[in-house]
Amino acid sequence: MQKVISKDGAVIAFDKIGQGPAVILVDGALCYRSFGPMPKLAPLLAPHFTVYVYDRRGRGDSGDTKPYAVEREIEDIEALIKEAGGSAFVLGLSSGATLALKAAAHGLNIKKLALYEPPFMVAKDGHRPPADHEEQLNNLIAADRRGDAVSFFMTKMVGAPAIFAFLMRLLPVWSKLKAVAHTLPHDAAIMGDFSMPTKLVASVTVPTLVMGGGKSPANLGQAVQAVADALPGARRRILAGQTHNVSVKVLAPILKEFFTG
C-alpha cells in the first residue's frame, strides 16, 4: 500500500501495479481496493499499464475530511494523477464513472476516459429516487443502521427489487458492504437527483469510450446512449452478455485497445 496526500490533507491509499502509461481506476459505490472489480482488473491491465487502484475517501485505508464535497474527490484523483507523473488514463465504473466525468470536466489532465454505465436516470417515466434520498441516507448512517442504509440505496435509490436486498443480507459479502455504508452519501452527492448534467457532460473534450452491458437494465442502456450522444466525439460500445457487474476479463482487452489505440 502507498499513500498520497490530497489537497485538503486527506490521506488517500492506493496500490500500484504494472509498467507503462498510468491508468487510474475509479470505483463505484461500496467498492474499494480490496473488494469489487478493480482488484481483479488491475492485474489484467498491468502488463501494459501502470495501474493505480485506490480507496476512495472514507473507504478502506483512505481518510476523509468533513464536510464532504464532491470537489474533494476530484482533488483526490488530481493528487493521484500528479503522483502518476502528471497525466493518466482514467476508468470509472457506475457512480465512479460519473465522478470521473466530473473530474474531466474540471480540467484534470486525463488523456483518455473510459466509462462503464454511469447510472443517470434519463427516462421521464423511469425509476427515480426519493427527493430527500441524501437526507434519508445520512439519517440511517447517523443512527448506525448500516444494513438499512445499504438496502435503501439498493432499492429506493437504484431501484433493485426488495427481494434482492433481502437475499444480499444472507451472503458473506453483506459485511463488506456494511463496512463502507457510511460513504453512500458520497455517491448520492455525486449523482445528485440522478438526472444527466448535459452541459457538464458536453464540456468534456478528452477522447471518451462509453460502455454498457447488453444484458443490463434498459435504463442503464439509455444512460449510456445519452452520455455518448452528449459527449463530443465519444465512442459507444455495448458489451454482449454483460450486466452492470461487468466481467473484468471482457473489459480488460477493450480498455487496452482504447487506451493504446
LOZA-457555 format. One record per residue (C-alpha): residue number from 1; residue in three letters; x, y negated, z. Coordinates in steps of 0.25 Angstrom, whole numbers. Example, Ala and Ser with C-alpha at 12.3 -4.5 7.8 and 13.67 -1.06 7.14 Angstrom:
2
BALUM    i   aa     xx     yy     zz
BALUM    1  Ala     49     18     31
BALUM    2  Ser     55      4     29
***
This chain:
261
BALUM    i   aa     xx     yy     zz
BALUM    1  Met      0      0      0
BALUM    2  Gln      5    -14     -3
BALUM    3  Lys     -1    -28      0
BALUM    4  Val     -3    -41     -6
BALUM    5  Ile     -8    -54      1
BALUM    6  Ser    -20    -61     -5
BALUM    7  Lys    -21    -76     -5
BALUM    8  Asp    -29    -77      8
BALUM    9  Gly    -19    -68     15
BALUM   10  Ala    -27    -55     14
BALUM   11  Val    -18    -42     12
BALUM   12  Ile    -22    -34      0
BALUM   13  Ala    -17    -20      0
BALUM   14  Phe    -14    -13    -13
BALUM   15  Asp     -7     -1    -19
BALUM   16  Lys      1     -2    -32
BALUM   17  Ile      4     10    -41
BALUM   18  Gly     10     12    -55
BALUM   19  Gln     18      3    -64
BALUM   20  Gly     15     -7    -75
BALUM   21  Pro      5    -18    -76
BALUM   22  Ala     -3    -21    -64
BALUM   23  Val    -17    -17    -62
BALUM   24  Ile    -25    -21    -50
BALUM   25  Leu    -37    -12    -47
BALUM   26  Val    -49    -19    -40
BALUM   27  Asp    -59    -10    -32
BALUM   28  Gly    -74    -12    -31
BALUM   29  Ala    -82    -11    -19
BALUM   30  Leu    -78     -1     -8
BALUM   31  Cys    -65      4    -15
BALUM   32  Tyr    -51      1    -10
BALUM   33  Arg    -36      6    -12
BALUM   34  Ser    -39     20     -6
BALUM   35  Phe    -53     22    -11
BALUM   36  Gly    -60     21    -24
BALUM   37  Pro    -56     22    -39
BALUM   38  Met    -44     13    -38
BALUM   39  Pro    -34     22    -31
BALUM   40  Lys    -37     33    -41
BALUM   41  Leu    -36     23    -53
BALUM   42  Ala    -23     17    -49
BALUM   43  Pro    -14     30    -51
BALUM   44  Leu    -20     32    -65
BALUM   45  Leu    -16     17    -69
BALUM   46  Ala     -2     18    -62
BALUM   47  Pro      5     24    -74
BALUM   48  His      2     11    -82
BALUM   49  Phe      0      0    -72
BALUM   50  Thr      4     -5    -58
BALUM   51  Val     -9     -3    -51
BALUM   52  Tyr    -14    -11    -39
BALUM   53  Val    -25     -5    -30
BALUM   54  Tyr    -29    -14    -19
BALUM   55  Asp    -38    -15     -7
BALUM   56  Arg    -48    -26    -10
BALUM   57  Arg    -48    -35      2
BALUM   58  Gly    -55    -29     15
BALUM   59  Arg    -53    -15     10
BALUM   60  Gly    -42     -5     13
BALUM   61  Asp    -29    -12     17
BALUM   62  Ser    -33    -25     12
BALUM   63  Gly    -36    -37     21
BALUM   64  Asp    -48    -47     20
BALUM   65  Thr    -49    -61     23
BALUM   66  Lys    -62    -67     28
BALUM   67  Pro    -71    -73     22
BALUM   68  Tyr    -71    -64     10
BALUM   69  Ala    -71    -71     -4
BALUM   70  Val    -71    -65    -18
BALUM   71  Glu    -59    -74    -21
BALUM   72  Arg    -51    -67    -10
BALUM   73  Glu    -52    -54    -18
BALUM   74  Ile    -48    -61    -31
BALUM   75  Glu    -36    -66    -23
BALUM   76  Asp    -33    -52    -19
BALUM   77  Ile    -32    -48    -34
BALUM   78  Glu    -24    -60    -37
BALUM   79  Ala    -14    -56    -26
BALUM   80  Leu    -13    -42    -32
BALUM   81  Ile    -10    -48    -46
BALUM   82  Lys      1    -56    -40
BALUM   83  Glu      7    -44    -33
BALUM   84  Ala      6    -37    -47
BALUM   85  Gly     14    -47    -54
BALUM   86  Gly      4    -58    -57
BALUM   87  Ser     -5    -51    -67
BALUM   88  Ala    -13    -38    -67
BALUM   89  Phe    -24    -30    -74
BALUM   90  Val    -36    -28    -65
BALUM   91  Leu    -47    -17    -64
BALUM   92  Gly    -59    -20    -56
BALUM   93  Leu    -70     -9    -53
BALUM   94  Ser    -84    -13    -49
BALUM   95  Ser    -84    -25    -40
BALUM   96  Gly    -69    -25    -41
BALUM   97  Ala    -72    -28    -56
BALUM   98  Thr    -80    -40    -52
BALUM   99  Leu    -68    -44    -43
BALUM  100  Ala    -58    -42    -54
BALUM  101  Leu    -67    -50    -63
BALUM  102  Lys    -67    -62    -53
BALUM  103  Ala    -52    -61    -52
BALUM  104  Ala    -50    -62    -67
BALUM  105  Ala    -60    -74    -67
BALUM  106  His    -52    -80    -56
BALUM  107  Gly    -40    -80    -65
BALUM  108  Leu    -31    -69    -59
BALUM  109  Asn    -20    -64    -69
BALUM  110  Ile    -28    -52    -73
BALUM  111  Lys    -22    -47    -86
BALUM  112  Lys    -34    -37    -89
BALUM  113  Leu    -46    -34    -81
BALUM  114  Ala    -54    -21    -81
BALUM  115  Leu    -67    -20    -74
BALUM  116  Tyr    -76     -8    -71
BALUM  117  Glu    -91    -10    -69
BALUM  118  Pro    -91    -24    -61
BALUM  119  Pro   -105    -22    -55
BALUM  120  Phe   -112    -34    -59
BALUM  121  Met   -127    -33    -60
BALUM  122  Val   -131    -39    -73
BALUM  123  Ala   -145    -33    -76
BALUM  124  Lys   -156    -42    -72
BALUM  125  Asp   -165    -31    -67
BALUM  126  Gly   -154    -22    -61
BALUM  127  His   -150    -20    -46
BALUM  128  Arg   -146    -32    -38
BALUM  129  Pro   -140    -32    -24
BALUM  130  Pro   -147    -40    -13
BALUM  131  Ala   -145    -55    -14
BALUM  132  Asp   -139    -54      0
BALUM  133  His   -130    -42     -2
BALUM  134  Glu   -117    -48      3
BALUM  135  Glu   -124    -53     16
BALUM  136  Gln   -130    -39     18
BALUM  137  Leu   -117    -32     16
BALUM  138  Asn   -110    -42     25
BALUM  139  Asn   -120    -39     36
BALUM  140  Leu   -119    -24     35
BALUM  141  Ile   -103    -25     36
BALUM  142  Ala   -105    -35     48
BALUM  143  Ala   -113    -24     55
BALUM  144  Asp   -103    -13     51
BALUM  145  Arg   -113     -6     43
BALUM  146  Arg   -103     -2     32
BALUM  147  Gly   -110     10     27
BALUM  148  Asp   -123      2     25
BALUM  149  Ala   -115     -9     18
BALUM  150  Val   -109      1      8
BALUM  151  Ser   -123      7      6
BALUM  152  Phe   -129     -7      4
BALUM  153  Phe   -118    -10     -6
BALUM  154  Met   -121      3    -14
BALUM  155  Thr   -136      2    -14
BALUM  156  Lys   -141    -13    -13
BALUM  157  Met   -129    -19    -20
BALUM  158  Val   -124     -9    -30
BALUM  159  Gly   -138     -2    -32
BALUM  160  Ala   -134     12    -29
BALUM  161  Pro   -145     21    -25
BALUM  162  Ala   -147     22    -10
BALUM  163  Ile   -144     37    -10
BALUM  164  Phe   -130     34    -16
BALUM  165  Ala   -126     26     -4
BALUM  166  Phe   -132     37      5
BALUM  167  Leu   -124     48     -1
BALUM  168  Met   -111     40     -1
BALUM  169  Arg   -113     39     14
BALUM  170  Leu   -111     55     15
BALUM  171  Leu    -98     54      7
BALUM  172  Pro    -84     53     13
BALUM  173  Val    -82     41      4
BALUM  174  Trp    -92     33     13
BALUM  175  Ser    -82     30     24
BALUM  176  Lys    -73     23     13
BALUM  177  Leu    -84     15      8
BALUM  178  Lys    -88     10     22
BALUM  179  Ala    -73      7     25
BALUM  180  Val    -74     -5     15
BALUM  181  Ala    -88     -8     16
BALUM  182  His    -84    -22     22
BALUM  183  Thr    -79    -26      9
BALUM  184  Leu    -92    -24      1
BALUM  185  Pro    -96    -39      4
BALUM  186  His    -83    -42     -4
BALUM  187  Asp    -89    -35    -16
BALUM  188  Ala   -102    -41    -14
BALUM  189  Ala    -96    -55    -15
BALUM  190  Ile    -88    -51    -27
BALUM  191  Met   -101    -46    -34
BALUM  192  Gly   -110    -58    -29
BALUM  193  Asp   -124    -55    -34
BALUM  194  Phe   -118    -45    -44
BALUM  195  Ser   -122    -53    -56
BALUM  196  Met   -111    -55    -66
BALUM  197  Pro   -104    -69    -65
BALUM  198  Thr   -104    -70    -80
BALUM  199  Lys    -96    -83    -81
BALUM  200  Leu    -85    -78    -72
BALUM  201  Val    -84    -65    -80
BALUM  202  Ala    -83    -73    -93
BALUM  203  Ser    -72    -81    -87
BALUM  204  Val    -63    -68    -87
BALUM  205  Thr    -54    -68    -99
BALUM  206  Val    -44    -57    -96
BALUM  207  Pro    -46    -44   -104
BALUM  208  Thr    -56    -36    -97
BALUM  209  Leu    -61    -22    -98
BALUM  210  Val    -75    -20    -92
BALUM  211  Met    -79     -5    -90
BALUM  212  Gly    -91      3    -85
BALUM  213  Gly    -95     17    -83
BALUM  214  Gly   -104     24    -93
BALUM  215  Lys   -112     30    -82
BALUM  216  Ser   -112     18    -73
BALUM  217  Pro   -126     12    -70
BALUM  218  Ala   -132      3    -81
BALUM  219  Asn   -130    -10    -72
BALUM  220  Leu   -115     -8    -72
BALUM  221  Gly   -114     -6    -87
BALUM  222  Gln   -122    -19    -89
BALUM  223  Ala   -112    -26    -80
BALUM  224  Val   -100    -20    -88
BALUM  225  Gln   -107    -25   -101
BALUM  226  Ala   -110    -39    -95
BALUM  227  Val    -95    -41    -90
BALUM  228  Ala    -89    -36   -103
BALUM  229  Asp    -99    -46   -110
BALUM  230  Ala    -95    -58   -101
BALUM  231  Leu    -80    -56   -102
BALUM  232  Pro    -73    -62   -114
BALUM  233  Gly    -67    -50   -122
BALUM  234  Ala    -70    -39   -111
BALUM  235  Arg    -70    -25   -115
BALUM  236  Arg    -81    -16   -110
BALUM  237  Arg    -79     -1   -108
BALUM  238  Ile    -89      9   -103
BALUM  239  Leu    -82     22    -98
BALUM  240  Ala    -91     34   -101
BALUM  241  Gly    -95     43    -90
BALUM  242  Gln    -90     33    -79
BALUM  243  Thr    -98     27    -68
BALUM  244  His    -95     15    -58
BALUM  245  Asn    -86     25    -51
BALUM  246  Val    -77     26    -63
BALUM  247  Ser    -66     37    -65
BALUM  248  Val    -52     31    -64
BALUM  249  Lys    -48     42    -74
BALUM  250  Val    -57     36    -84
BALUM  251  Leu    -54     21    -80
BALUM  252  Ala    -38     22    -80
BALUM  253  Pro    -35     24    -95
BALUM  254  Ile    -45     14    -98
BALUM  255  Leu    -38      4    -89
BALUM  256  Lys    -25      8    -95
BALUM  257  Glu    -29      5   -109
BALUM  258  Phe    -36     -8   -106
BALUM  259  Phe    -24    -14    -97
BALUM  260  Thr    -13     -9   -106
BALUM  261  Gly    -21    -12   -120
***
